[in-house]
Amino acid sequence: MAQDRERSPLYGAAVANSTPCAYRPHEPAEAPVKITDDGPANILLVQNRRDVPTPHRGGEMFREKFGDRARLVSEDAGGHGAYVLGDNACAWNTATSHLVDGEMPTRDVSCRAS
């Protein structure tokens, strides 16, 4: 971060994105979960398009791995926490309907900025 701050004083440190997770002194407690063809068919992924720690492309890749068993709700917003921390009515209503009533969108959902 110090080098990025010198190279780019306006945004360098902010975009260096050094997070505490990068310096964990131990191995993960569990192995990564493999995504297979078996499993639930009601997976709803909710992702901001401009979330630096978890880029939108990651949500797209999960969606591709899950195939027709999942839907991706893409919110035109930045920040982390598209559902609980967000205030976008489209994303909020889609996710709430899924959690409360079990409603699954028929296709991926793209929510405009609020």
N, C-alpha and C positions, 0 to 999 in steps of 0.2 A: 504494500500500500504506500509506503514511503516513496518508492521509486515512481509509482503512478502519480502521486501527488506532485512530484517535481516535474514530471513530463507533461502533465495536464492539470495545472493548478485549479481550473474551474470545476472539473468533474472527476479528476483522477482518483481520489480516495473513494468517492461514492461508487464509481463503477468498478473498482477493483474487486468488490464483492467478497472480501475475506470474511468468512463466517466461522464461529466457534466450532462448528461441525468438522471443519477441515483439520482441526487439531486434536481430535479425540485420541486419547492415548491407548485405546483398546480396540479390539476387533468387535464387530457387531455380535450381539448375543445370539442372533439367529441368522441362518443362511437366507439369501434373497429368495423370495417366493417365485417359483417358476409359473409362468402363465401357460396353461395348456388348454386343450379343447374342452376339458371337463370343468364343471363349475357353474356358478349361478349365471342366469341370463337376464339379470336386472341391474346391471352395473351402470350407474350414472356418474360421469366425470364432470366436474365443474371447474373451469380454468379461466383465469384472466389472461388476456392476450399479451399483456406487458408486465408479467410477474418475473422479476429478475431471478430470485432464488429457484423458482420452478418454472422454467420457460414453457410457453404454450406448446412448443414442439413436443415436449415430453408428454403432454396430455394427448396430442395427436398420435404419438407412438403407442401409448397405452390403448387408445381407441382402436388402432389398427391391429394390435395384438389380440384384443378381445373379440374383434370381428362384430358379428351381428348381436352378440350378447350385451353390448354396451352402447351408450349414446354419450356424446360429448356436448356439453353446454359451454360455449365460448363467449365470454363477456368482454366487450370492448372497454377494458379498464386496465389500470396498472395496480400494483400492490399485491399483497399476499393475503389470501383468504377471500376468495370470490363469493362464497356463500355466507358464512357466519359473519364475516367482517364487511361484506359488501352491502350496497343499498340499491342494486339494480333490480327493478321489479320483475323483469323477464327472467333473470337467473334465479332470483329468490322464489318466485312462484313456481317455476319448473322444478327446482330442487325440493321445495316444500311439498308439492303435490306428489312427488316421488316418495318422499319419506313418510308422509302421513297417509296417503291413499294408495300407494304402490303404483301410481301412474307412471308409465314409461313413455317418453316421447317416441313417435314413430320414426323419427330421423334425428340427426344431430341438430342442435339449436344454436343459432348465432344471435346474441343479444347486443343491441346497439348501446352505445354509451348513454349513461343516464345523467 
